[in-house]
Amino acid sequence: MALGPFTKQDHLQITTLGLEFAVSEILGAYVGYRLDEKLNTSPWFLIGGVIAGFALGFYQILRSAKQMQKDAATLKKADKKDGRS
């Protein structure tokens, strides 16, 4: 059963992207926090870790979007070749 215009596969990809973004953000904040504790530089590494985590998460989203776009184009080309419009 599809929910709206999305298939179960689409929902899985969207959920995976969200989790990847959240994990990269949390991991960056955690590493920054631990470095601040160890080096007594609070809050600079925490801020840097959050920014790095956000950048990594955003990069993952862009990379996945590019791959999804390429997959959609390939599928469209295959459909055209098979005579489906």
Gaussian input, Z-matrix of N, CA and C with variables (Angstrom, degrees):
# hf/3-21g

backbone

0 1
 N
 C     1     B1
 C     2     B2     1     A1
 N     3     B3     2     A2     1     D1
 C     4     B4     3     A3     2     D2
 C     5     B5     4     A4     3     D3
 N     6     B6     5     A5     4     D4
 C     7     B7     6     A6     5     D5
 C     8     B8     7     A7     6     D6
 N     9     B9     8     A8     7     D7
 C    10    B10     9     A9     8     D8
 C    11    B11    10    A10     9     D9
 N    12    B12    11    A11    10    D10
 C    13    B13    12    A12    11    D11
 C    14    B14    13    A13    12    D12
 N    15    B15    14    A14    13    D13
 C    16    B16    15    A15    14    D14
 C    17    B17    16    A16    15    D15
 N    18    B18    17    A17    16    D16
 C    19    B19    18    A18    17    D17
 C    20    B20    19    A19    18    D18
 N    21    B21    20    A20    19    D19
 C    22    B22    21    A21    20    D20
 C    23    B23    22    A22    21    D21
 N    24    B24    23    A23    22    D22
 C    25    B25    24    A24    23    D23
 C    26    B26    25    A25    24    D24
 N    27    B27    26    A26    25    D25
 C    28    B28    27    A27    26    D26
 C    29    B29    28    A28    27    D27
 N    30    B30    29    A29    28    D28
 C    31    B31    30    A30    29    D29
 C    32    B32    31    A31    30    D30
 N    33    B33    32    A32    31    D31
 C    34    B34    33    A33    32    D32
 C    35    B35    34    A34    33    D33
 N    36    B36    35    A35    34    D34
 C    37    B37    36    A36    35    D35
 C    38    B38    37    A37    36    D36
 N    39    B39    38    A38    37    D37
 C    40    B40    39    A39    38    D38
 C    41    B41    40    A40    39    D39
 N    42    B42    41    A41    40    D40
 C    43    B43    42    A42    41    D41
 C    44    B44    43    A43    42    D42
 N    45    B45    44    A44    43    D43
 C    46    B46    45    A45    44    D44
 C    47    B47    46    A46    45    D45
 N    48    B48    47    A47    46    D46
 C    49    B49    48    A48    47    D47
 C    50    B50    49    A49    48    D48
 N    51    B51    50    A50    49    D49
 C    52    B52    51    A51    50    D50
 C    53    B53    52    A52    51    D51
 N    54    B54    53    A53    52    D52
 C    55    B55    54    A54    53    D53
 C    56    B56    55    A55    54    D54
 N    57    B57    56    A56    55    D55
 C    58    B58    57    A57    56    D56
 C    59    B59    58    A58    57    D57
 N    60    B60    59    A59    58    D58
 C    61    B61    60    A60    59    D59
 C    62    B62    61    A61    60    D60
 N    63    B63    62    A62    61    D61
 C    64    B64    63    A63    62    D62
 C    65    B65    64    A64    63    D63
 N    66    B66    65    A65    64    D64
 C    67    B67    66    A66    65    D65
 C    68    B68    67    A67    66    D66
 N    69    B69    68    A68    67    D67
 C    70    B70    69    A69    68    D68
 C    71    B71    70    A70    69    D69
 N    72    B72    71    A71    70    D70
 C    73    B73    72    A72    71    D71
 C    74    B74    73    A73    72    D72
 N    75    B75    74    A74    73    D73
 C    76    B76    75    A75    74    D74
 C    77    B77    76    A76    75    D75
 N    78    B78    77    A77    76    D76
 C    79    B79    78    A78    77    D77
 C    80    B80    79    A79    78    D78
 N    81    B81    80    A80    79    D79
 C    82    B82    81    A81    80    D80
 C    83    B83    82    A82    81    D81
 N    84    B84    83    A83    82    D82
 C    85    B85    84    A84    83    D83
 C    86    B86    85    A85    84    D84
 N    87    B87    86    A86    85    D85
 C    88    B88    87    A87    86    D86
 C    89    B89    88    A88    87    D87
 N    90    B90    89    A89    88    D88
 C    91    B91    90    A90    89    D89
 C    92    B92    91    A91    90    D90
 N    93    B93    92    A92    91    D91
 C    94    B94    93    A93    92    D92
 C    95    B95    94    A94    93    D93
 N    96    B96    95    A95    94    D94
 C    97    B97    96    A96    95    D95
 C    98    B98    97    A97    96    D96
 N    99    B99    98    A98    97    D97
 C   100   B100    99    A99    98    D98
 C   101   B101   100   A100    99    D99
 N   102   B102   101   A101   100   D100
 C   103   B103   102   A102   101   D101
 C   104   B104   103   A103   102   D102
 N   105   B105   104   A104   103   D103
 C   106   B106   105   A105   104   D104
 C   107   B107   106   A106   105   D105
 N   108   B108   107   A107   106   D106
 C   109   B109   108   A108   107   D107
 C   110   B110   109   A109   108   D108
 N   111   B111   110   A110   109   D109
 C   112   B112   111   A111   110   D110
 C   113   B113   112   A112   111   D111
 N   114   B114   113   A113   112   D112
 C   115   B115   114   A114   113   D113
 C   116   B116   115   A115   114   D114
 N   117   B117   116   A116   115   D115
 C   118   B118   117   A117   116   D116
 C   119   B119   118   A118   117   D117
 N   120   B120   119   A119   118   D118
 C   121   B121   120   A120   119   D119
 C   122   B122   121   A121   120   D120
 N   123   B123   122   A122   121   D121
 C   124   B124   123   A123   122   D122
 C   125   B125   124   A124   123   D123
 N   126   B126   125   A125   124   D124
 C   127   B127   126   A126   125   D125
 C   128   B128   127   A127   126   D126
 N   129   B129   128   A128   127   D127
 C   130   B130   129   A129   128   D128
 C   131   B131   130   A130   129   D129
 N   132   B132   131   A131   130   D130
 C   133   B133   132   A132   131   D131
 C   134   B134   133   A133   132   D132
 N   135   B135   134   A134   133   D133
 C   136   B136   135   A135   134   D134
 C   137   B137   136   A136   135   D135
 N   138   B138   137   A137   136   D136
 C   139   B139   138   A138   137   D137
 C   140   B140   139   A139   138   D138
 N   141   B141   140   A140   139   D139
 C   142   B142   141   A141   140   D140
 C   143   B143   142   A142   141   D141
 N   144   B144   143   A143   142   D142
 C   145   B145   144   A144   143   D143
 C   146   B146   145   A145   144   D144
 N   147   B147   146   A146   145   D145
 C   148   B148   147   A147   146   D146
 C   149   B149   148   A148   147   D147
 N   150   B150   149   A149   148   D148
 C   151   B151   150   A150   149   D149
 C   152   B152   151   A151   150   D150
 N   153   B153   152   A152   151   D151
 C   154   B154   153   A153   152   D152
 C   155   B155   154   A154   153   D153
 N   156   B156   155   A155   154   D154
 C   157   B157   156   A156   155   D155
 C   158   B158   157   A157   156   D156
 N   159   B159   158   A158   157   D157
 C   160   B160   159   A159   158   D158
 C   161   B161   160   A160   159   D159
 N   162   B162   161   A161   160   D160
 C   163   B163   162   A162   161   D161
 C   164   B164   163   A163   162   D162
 N   165   B165   164   A164   163   D163
 C   166   B166   165   A165   164   D164
 C   167   B167   166   A166   165   D165
 N   168   B168   167   A167   166   D166
 C   169   B169   168   A168   167   D167
 C   170   B170   169   A169   168   D168
 N   171   B171   170   A170   169   D169
 C   172   B172   171   A171   170   D170
 C   173   B173   172   A172   171   D171
 N   174   B174   173   A173   172   D172
 C   175   B175   174   A174   173   D173
 C   176   B176   175   A175   174   D174
 N   177   B177   176   A176   175   D175
 C   178   B178   177   A177   176   D176
 C   179   B179   178   A178   177   D177
 N   180   B180   179   A179   178   D178
 C   181   B181   180   A180   179   D179
 C   182   B182   181   A181   180   D180
 N   183   B183   182   A182   181   D181
 C   184   B184   183   A183   182   D182
 C   185   B185   184   A184   183   D183
 N   186   B186   185   A185   184   D184
 C   187   B187   186   A186   185   D185
 C   188   B188   187   A187   186   D186
 N   189   B189   188   A188   187   D187
 C   190   B190   189   A189   188   D188
 C   191   B191   190   A190   189   D189
 N   192   B192   191   A191   190   D190
 C   193   B193   192   A192   191   D191
 C   194   B194   193   A193   192   D192
 N   195   B195   194   A194   193   D193
 C   196   B196   195   A195   194   D194
 C   197   B197   196   A196   195   D195
 N   198   B198   197   A197   196   D196
 C   199   B199   198   A198   197   D197
 C   200   B200   199   A199   198   D198
 N   201   B201   200   A200   199   D199
 C   202   B202   201   A201   200   D200
 C   203   B203   202   A202   201   D201
 N   204   B204   203   A203   202   D202
 C   205   B205   204   A204   203   D203
 C   206   B206   205   A205   204   D204
 N   207   B207   206   A206   205   D205
 C   208   B208   207   A207   206   D206
 C   209   B209   208   A208   207   D207
 N   210   B210   209   A209   208   D208
 C   211   B211   210   A210   209   D209
 C   212   B212   211   A211   210   D210
 N   213   B213   212   A212   211   D211
 C   214   B214   213   A213   212   D212
 C   215   B215   214   A214   213   D213
 N   216   B216   215   A215   214   D214
 C   217   B217   216   A216   215   D215
 C   218   B218   217   A217   216   D216
 N   219   B219   218   A218   217   D217
 C   220   B220   219   A219   218   D218
 C   221   B221   220   A220   219   D219
 N   222   B222   221   A221   220   D220
 C   223   B223   222   A222   221   D221
 C   224   B224   223   A223   222   D222
 N   225   B225   224   A224   223   D223
 C   226   B226   225   A225   224   D224
 C   227   B227   226   A226   225   D225
 N   228   B228   227   A227   226   D226
 C   229   B229   228   A228   227   D227
 C   230   B230   229   A229   228   D228
 N   231   B231   230   A230   229   D229
 C   232   B232   231   A231   230   D230
 C   233   B233   232   A232   231   D231
 N   234   B234   233   A233   232   D232
 C   235   B235   234   A234   233   D233
 C   236   B236   235   A235   234   D234
 N   237   B237   236   A236   235   D235
 C   238   B238   237   A237   236   D236
 C   239   B239   238   A238   237   D237
 N   240   B240   239   A239   238   D238
 C   241   B241   240   A240   239   D239
 C   242   B242   241   A241   240   D240
 N   243   B243   242   A242   241   D241
 C   244   B244   243   A243   242   D242
 C   245   B245   244   A244   243   D243
 N   246   B246   245   A245   244   D244
 C   247   B247   246   A246   245   D245
 C   248   B248   247   A247   246   D246
 N   249   B249   248   A248   247   D247
 C   250   B250   249   A249   248   D248
 C   251   B251   250   A250   249   D249
 N   252   B252   251   A251   250   D250
 C   253   B253   252   A252   251   D251
 C   254   B254   253   A253   252   D252

   B1=1.4460
   B2=1.5267
   B3=1.2943
   B4=1.4632
   B5=1.5211
   B6=1.3024
   B7=1.4559
   B8=1.5198
   B9=1.3125
   B10=1.4582
   B11=1.5136
   B12=1.3360
   B13=1.4675
   B14=1.5339
   B15=1.3460
   B16=1.4550
   B17=1.5176
   B18=1.3108
   B19=1.4585
   B20=1.5266
   B21=1.3085
   B22=1.4721
   B23=1.5281
   B24=1.3329
   B25=1.4698
   B26=1.5253
   B27=1.3353
   B28=1.4664
   B29=1.5272
   B30=1.3262
   B31=1.4647
   B32=1.5284
   B33=1.3182
   B34=1.4535
   B35=1.5237
   B36=1.3263
   B37=1.4698
   B38=1.5268
   B39=1.3247
   B40=1.4690
   B41=1.5224
   B42=1.3332
   B43=1.4625
   B44=1.5187
   B45=1.3199
   B46=1.4604
   B47=1.5253
   B48=1.3329
   B49=1.4663
   B50=1.5244
   B51=1.3267
   B52=1.4564
   B53=1.5211
   B54=1.3211
   B55=1.4605
   B56=1.5293
   B57=1.3245
   B58=1.4665
   B59=1.5204
   B60=1.3233
   B61=1.4644
   B62=1.5248
   B63=1.3275
   B64=1.4665
   B65=1.5292
   B66=1.3215
   B67=1.4674
   B68=1.5276
   B69=1.3300
   B70=1.4698
   B71=1.5287
   B72=1.3218
   B73=1.4658
   B74=1.5363
   B75=1.3176
   B76=1.4675
   B77=1.5244
   B78=1.3217
   B79=1.4662
   B80=1.5294
   B81=1.3258
   B82=1.4675
   B83=1.5189
   B84=1.3379
   B85=1.4642
   B86=1.5282
   B87=1.3336
   B88=1.4628
   B89=1.5312
   B90=1.3207
   B91=1.4721
   B92=1.5291
   B93=1.3284
   B94=1.4602
   B95=1.5159
   B96=1.3248
   B97=1.4632
   B98=1.5253
   B99=1.3447
   B100=1.4736
   B101=1.5325
   B102=1.3359
   B103=1.4664
   B104=1.5253
   B105=1.3165
   B106=1.4658
   B107=1.5241
   B108=1.3221
   B109=1.4729
   B110=1.5249
   B111=1.3322
   B112=1.4550
   B113=1.5308
   B114=1.3418
   B115=1.4610
   B116=1.5310
   B117=1.3382
   B118=1.4630
   B119=1.5383
   B120=1.3205
   B121=1.4651
   B122=1.5260
   B123=1.2921
   B124=1.4660
   B125=1.5166
   B126=1.2739
   B127=1.4626
   B128=1.5200
   B129=1.3281
   B130=1.4679
   B131=1.5157
   B132=1.3189
   B133=1.4632
   B134=1.5240
   B135=1.3206
   B136=1.4662
   B137=1.5295
   B138=1.3085
   B139=1.4690
   B140=1.5293
   B141=1.3175
   B142=1.4657
   B143=1.5177
   B144=1.3261
   B145=1.4600
   B146=1.5207
   B147=1.3269
   B148=1.4635
   B149=1.5252
   B150=1.3208
   B151=1.4669
   B152=1.5280
   B153=1.3283
   B154=1.4679
   B155=1.5315
   B156=1.3249
   B157=1.4635
   B158=1.5167
   B159=1.3365
   B160=1.4551
   B161=1.5278
   B162=1.3253
   B163=1.4637
   B164=1.5283
   B165=1.3241
   B166=1.4665
   B167=1.5232
   B168=1.3142
   B169=1.4605
   B170=1.5124
   B171=1.3188
   B172=1.4554
   B173=1.5250
   B174=1.3209
   B175=1.4603
   B176=1.5294
   B177=1.3361
   B178=1.4619
   B179=1.5269
   B180=1.3227
   B181=1.4618
   B182=1.5273
   B183=1.3212
   B184=1.4664
   B185=1.5196
   B186=1.3125
   B187=1.4580
   B188=1.5270
   B189=1.3209
   B190=1.4655
   B191=1.5269
   B192=1.3179
   B193=1.4676
   B194=1.5261
   B195=1.3208
   B196=1.4611
   B197=1.5297
   B198=1.3297
   B199=1.4594
   B200=1.5249
   B201=1.3344
   B202=1.4654
   B203=1.5247
   B204=1.3275
   B205=1.4516
   B206=1.5283
   B207=1.3316
   B208=1.4625
   B209=1.5302
   B210=1.3270
   B211=1.4635
   B212=1.5270
   B213=1.3263
   B214=1.4680
   B215=1.5258
   B216=1.3350
   B217=1.4685
   B218=1.5257
   B219=1.3168
   B220=1.4636
   B221=1.5235
   B222=1.3241
   B223=1.4630
   B224=1.5232
   B225=1.3280
   B226=1.4622
   B227=1.5317
   B228=1.3418
   B229=1.4670
   B230=1.5256
   B231=1.3270
   B232=1.4646
   B233=1.5303
   B234=1.3194
   B235=1.4679
   B236=1.5239
   B237=1.3237
   B238=1.4684
   B239=1.5277
   B240=1.3269
   B241=1.4536
   B242=1.5282
   B243=1.3389
   B244=1.4631
   B245=1.5217
   B246=1.3137
   B247=1.4576
   B248=1.5123
   B249=1.3366
   B250=1.4667
   B251=1.5126
   B252=1.3004
   B253=1.4609
   B254=1.4608
   A1=108.76
   A2=116.15
   A3=121.43
   A4=109.32
   A5=115.85
   A6=121.41
   A7=108.23
   A8=116.69
   A9=120.48
   A10=109.59
   A11=116.56
   A12=119.51
   A13=112.96
   A14=117.58
   A15=120.66
   A16=111.43
   A17=115.97
   A18=121.24
   A19=108.69
   A20=115.82
   A21=119.55
   A22=110.48
   A23=116.40
   A24=120.44
   A25=110.73
   A26=116.98
   A27=120.52
   A28=110.52
   A29=116.30
   A30=119.95
   A31=110.85
   A32=116.45
   A33=120.61
   A34=110.95
   A35=117.52
   A36=120.93
   A37=111.24
   A38=116.84
   A39=120.55
   A40=110.43
   A41=116.67
   A42=120.72
   A43=110.77
   A44=116.72
   A45=120.73
   A46=111.11
   A47=117.35
   A48=120.49
   A49=110.99
   A50=116.31
   A51=120.31
   A52=111.95
   A53=116.28
   A54=119.75
   A55=111.90
   A56=116.92
   A57=119.71
   A58=110.76
   A59=116.27
   A60=119.85
   A61=110.25
   A62=116.97
   A63=120.78
   A64=111.55
   A65=116.76
   A66=120.32
   A67=110.75
   A68=117.55
   A69=119.12
   A70=110.27
   A71=117.23
   A72=121.14
   A73=110.83
   A74=116.61
   A75=121.25
   A76=110.42
   A77=117.01
   A78=120.46
   A79=111.05
   A80=117.27
   A81=120.15
   A82=111.65
   A83=117.26
   A84=120.73
   A85=111.05
   A86=116.57
   A87=120.28
   A88=111.17
   A89=115.88
   A90=119.29
   A91=110.21
   A92=117.07
   A93=120.20
   A94=112.47
   A95=116.62
   A96=121.32
   A97=110.91
   A98=115.62
   A99=118.95
   A100=111.23
   A101=117.11
   A102=119.66
   A103=110.65
   A104=117.48
   A105=120.65
   A106=111.15
   A107=116.52
   A108=120.07
   A109=110.58
   A110=115.55
   A111=120.42
   A112=112.35
   A113=116.69
   A114=120.75
   A115=113.43
   A116=116.39
   A117=122.48
   A118=111.14
   A119=115.34
   A120=120.93
   A121=112.27
   A122=116.96
   A123=122.13
   A124=111.96
   A125=120.49
   A126=135.99
   A127=113.21
   A128=118.59
   A129=120.88
   A130=114.38
   A131=117.99
   A132=118.91
   A133=110.94
   A134=117.11
   A135=119.97
   A136=110.10
   A137=117.16
   A138=121.21
   A139=110.09
   A140=116.35
   A141=120.27
   A142=112.02
   A143=117.15
   A144=120.90
   A145=111.75
   A146=116.74
   A147=120.64
   A148=109.94
   A149=116.70
   A150=120.49
   A151=110.56
   A152=117.11
   A153=120.36
   A154=110.93
   A155=117.00
   A156=120.67
   A157=111.75
   A158=116.30
   A159=120.67
   A160=110.60
   A161=116.47
   A162=120.39
   A163=110.96
   A164=116.97
   A165=120.03
   A166=110.72
   A167=117.22
   A168=120.80
   A169=111.75
   A170=117.27
   A171=121.65
   A172=110.36
   A173=116.69
   A174=121.12
   A175=110.61
   A176=116.53
   A177=120.31
   A178=111.40
   A179=116.79
   A180=120.75
   A181=110.38
   A182=117.33
   A183=120.38
   A184=111.84
   A185=116.79
   A186=121.12
   A187=110.82
   A188=116.64
   A189=120.51
   A190=111.47
   A191=117.16
   A192=120.61
   A193=110.59
   A194=116.34
   A195=120.61
   A196=110.33
   A197=117.06
   A198=121.24
   A199=110.63
   A200=117.71
   A201=120.60
   A202=110.90
   A203=116.74
   A204=121.00
   A205=110.16
   A206=116.14
   A207=120.67
   A208=110.15
   A209=117.81
   A210=121.52
   A211=111.05
   A212=116.97
   A213=121.18
   A214=110.50
   A215=116.77
   A216=120.20
   A217=110.53
   A218=116.95
   A219=121.19
   A220=110.39
   A221=116.51
   A222=120.80
   A223=111.10
   A224=116.00
   A225=120.49
   A226=110.13
   A227=115.93
   A228=120.67
   A229=110.28
   A230=117.43
   A231=121.27
   A232=110.47
   A233=116.96
   A234=120.49
   A235=111.03
   A236=115.90
   A237=120.28
   A238=110.08
   A239=116.06
   A240=121.04
   A241=111.20
   A242=116.63
   A243=121.52
   A244=112.91
   A245=117.04
   A246=120.44
   A247=114.18
   A248=117.39
   A249=121.57
   A250=108.53
   A251=116.84
   A252=119.02
   A253=113.42
   D1=122.91
   D2=179.40
   D3=-86.84
   D4=141.05
   D5=177.73
   D6=-100.07
   D7=102.68
   D8=-177.61
   D9=70.98
   D10=-146.45
   D11=-177.82
   D12=-80.91
   D13=1.49
   D14=-176.41
   D15=-102.20
   D16=146.44
   D17=174.70
   D18=-90.75
   D19=174.10
   D20=177.58
   D21=-62.52
   D22=-35.80
   D23=178.25
   D24=-63.47
   D25=-40.09
   D26=177.71
   D27=-62.71
   D28=-43.09
   D29=179.05
   D30=-62.92
   D31=-39.58
   D32=178.50
   D33=-63.50
   D34=-43.38
   D35=178.96
   D36=-64.43
   D37=-42.22
   D38=-179.98
   D39=-64.43
   D40=-43.61
   D41=178.91
   D42=-63.79
   D43=-42.11
   D44=179.40
   D45=-62.26
   D46=-42.40
   D47=178.19
   D48=-61.20
   D49=-43.82
   D50=179.48
   D51=-62.46
   D52=-43.19
   D53=179.18
   D54=-66.74
   D55=-40.69
   D56=177.72
   D57=-60.82
   D58=-42.47
   D59=179.70
   D60=-64.13
   D61=-46.56
   D62=-178.67
   D63=-63.01
   D64=-42.88
   D65=-178.95
   D66=-65.20
   D67=-41.80
   D68=-179.82
   D69=-65.54
   D70=-37.69
   D71=178.68
   D72=-66.23
   D73=-47.07
   D74=-179.17
   D75=-65.67
   D76=-41.54
   D77=179.65
   D78=-64.10
   D79=-43.09
   D80=177.65
   D81=-61.92
   D82=-42.81
   D83=178.66
   D84=-65.13
   D85=-40.14
   D86=-179.22
   D87=-65.16
   D88=-46.75
   D89=179.86
   D90=-62.43
   D91=-42.95
   D92=177.65
   D93=-62.03
   D94=-41.12
   D95=179.09
   D96=-63.13
   D97=-44.99
   D98=-179.16
   D99=-65.77
   D100=-37.85
   D101=177.02
   D102=-65.77
   D103=-40.15
   D104=176.77
   D105=-61.33
   D106=-40.89
   D107=178.05
   D108=-62.75
   D109=-46.03
   D110=-175.45
   D111=-69.59
   D112=-41.09
   D113=-174.96
   D114=-98.48
   D115=-2.84
   D116=178.69
   D117=56.76
   D118=50.32
   D119=-177.64
   D120=-120.44
   D121=22.39
   D122=-173.79
   D123=-49.22
   D124=137.17
   D125=-0.46
   D126=-104.84
   D127=20.39
   D128=-168.10
   D129=-66.31
   D130=-45.32
   D131=179.01
   D132=-70.13
   D133=-31.87
   D134=175.98
   D135=-61.98
   D136=-46.02
   D137=178.24
   D138=-62.52
   D139=-44.83
   D140=177.98
   D141=-62.94
   D142=-39.43
   D143=178.96
   D144=-66.00
   D145=-39.61
   D146=178.04
   D147=-64.54
   D148=-44.30
   D149=179.38
   D150=-64.75
   D151=-43.11
   D152=178.81
   D153=-64.84
   D154=-40.57
   D155=178.15
   D156=-63.82
   D157=-41.21
   D158=177.54
   D159=-63.53
   D160=-44.61
   D161=-179.94
   D162=-62.90
   D163=-42.17
   D164=178.80
   D165=-65.19
   D166=-43.17
   D167=178.39
   D168=-62.29
   D169=-42.51
   D170=179.12
   D171=-65.24
   D172=-39.71
   D173=177.35
   D174=-61.64
   D175=-42.59
   D176=178.92
   D177=-62.81
   D178=-40.29
   D179=178.30
   D180=-63.99
   D181=-45.84
   D182=179.30
   D183=-62.90
   D184=-41.81
   D185=179.10
   D186=-63.54
   D187=-43.36
   D188=178.97
   D189=-67.15
   D190=-39.43
   D191=178.50
   D192=-63.34
   D193=-41.02
   D194=178.10
   D195=-63.04
   D196=-41.88
   D197=179.13
   D198=-66.29
   D199=-40.88
   D200=178.53
   D201=-64.34
   D202=-37.87
   D203=178.65
   D204=-65.57
   D205=-41.33
   D206=178.59
   D207=-65.28
   D208=-40.99
   D209=178.42
   D210=-63.80
   D211=-40.93
   D212=179.40
   D213=-64.70
   D214=-40.29
   D215=178.92
   D216=-66.07
   D217=-40.48
   D218=178.24
   D219=-63.47
   D220=-43.11
   D221=179.24
   D222=-64.49
   D223=-40.96
   D224=179.47
   D225=-64.21
   D226=-41.66
   D227=179.27
   D228=-64.47
   D229=-40.42
   D230=179.37
   D231=-66.98
   D232=-39.11
   D233=177.81
   D234=-63.67
   D235=-41.22
   D236=179.28
   D237=-63.82
   D238=-41.08
   D239=-179.59
   D240=-64.03
   D241=-36.24
   D242=179.45
   D243=-80.67
   D244=-3.77
   D245=178.42
   D246=91.35
   D247=8.40
   D248=176.05
   D249=-95.84
   D250=131.33
   D251=-179.82
   D252=-101.62

